[in-house]
Amino acid sequence: MDIVVYGREGTALTDMIRDTAAMQYRLLHFLTPESYDAYLAALRSSVPEIICIAVPGAAGMEAAIAAHELCPKASLVWFAEDAAFGAQSYRVDCRYFTAEPVNGAVVAEAIRHCCSVSGYADTEFQEVEV
C-alpha cells in the first residue's frame, strides 16, 4: 500500500500510521516528500491509496487541492492547524479532516476511516448490506 505523507513531522506521522491496528499486517510503502515540488512529483509517480497532509495554512489547502486533482481515488487525510479549513475539506473530498494537535489516537481513527471507505479494511470495518 502506497501512502504519501506530506508535512511537518513526516517521520512521526509515518510511525503513527504504521502502529495503527488497520495497518498492522499490510505491506506499507511511504513517500515523504520534503518540498511542494517533491510532493507533486510523488503524486504523479505513484498511485497512493492514502495521502496524509500536515502542512500549515494555505499551503496545506493547496496540497489538498493538488491531491484531489492528481489522485482523486486516494483517501485524503488532512491535519490542519486551523479548523476553519474544514469547509474546504469537503470541496476536495477529504476522507478525514481535523484541526491539530495530532496524536496516535487521532491518526488511528483517520486511518481506520480511510480503510473502511476505500475497501482496504479488515472485515470488522467493512459495511455489509443486509
N, C-alpha and C positions, 0 to 999 in steps of 0.2 A: 504494500500500500504506500503510495507516494503522498507525502504531507509537506506542504510548503509552510514554513514558519518565518514570518517577516516582522521584524521589530526588535525593540529593545529586549534584552534578556532572552534571546532566542534559545540559548542552551538551556536555560532554566525551564522554558516552556516545553522544549522537546523532552526533557526529563520528566516533567509532569504528565505529558501526553503518554509517554512510554509506560509510566507507572499506573495508568488507569486500567481498570478491570476490562474494559472493552477492547483494549489493545494488547492484553497480556500474551496471547498466543499468535499474534499476527507478525508477519514479516514487514517491518517498517523501514521506509527509506525517507529520510528527512533532507529537505533542501532548506538551507538557512541563509538566504542572501543578505548581504550587508548593506547594499545600496538599492535605491529605487530601480536603477537600470538593471542591476543583477536580479532583482525581484521580477521585473518584466521578462527578462531572459529565462528565468526559471519557469515562469508560467507558460512561456512559448515552447520550451524544450521538453516539457513533461506533461503528463495528464494526471494532475493531482486529484486524489479523492477528497482531501481536506486542505483548505487554505486557512491558516491562522494568522491574523493580523493584530499586532500590538504596537502600533505607531501612533504617536500623539497628534492631536489636532487635525487640520485639513489634510495633512499628508496621509493619515490613516484612511480618511474618506476617499482620497484619490486611489489609494491602494485597493480599497474595497470595490470601487468602480471598475478598476482595471481587472480585478479578479472576476467580477461578474461578466465583463465583456469578453475576456480571453478564455475563461474556463467556466461557462455557465452551468455545467453539470456538477461541478465540485461543491462540496458543502463548505460554506464560508462561515468562519468564526471570527468575530471582531471584538477585541477588547479595547475600548476607547477610554480616554481619561475623562470624557465629558458625556454624561447621559443624554445630552441634547442631540447627539448624533444618532440616537435610537430611531428617530423618524427616518433618517437616511438609510438605516439598515434594511428597512422594508423595500426601498427602491432597488437595492442590489440583491434582493432575495437571500438575505443573511439567515443562516440556519440558527445561529446563536449570537446574540449581542448582549454585552453587559459593560457597565462602566467599571473601571478599576476600583479597588485593588483586585488583583487576580491571585488566587491561591490554588492549591491542589484540588480542593473540593469543587471550585468553580470550573476548572479545566476538565475534571472528570465528568461533570454534568454536561458541559459543552460537547465533549467527545461522545458521550453516551447518546446525546440527542442527534448528533450528526450521523452516527452509526445507525440509529433507529430509522432515520428518514432516508438514508442513502442505500439501504439494502446490505450493509456490511455488518449488521447487528447479529449478535448471538440470538438464539430463539427466544430467550427471555425478554428481549427488547422489541421483537417484531410484532407488528399489529396483525391480528388474524381476523378475517371476516367470517362471521358466523351466519 
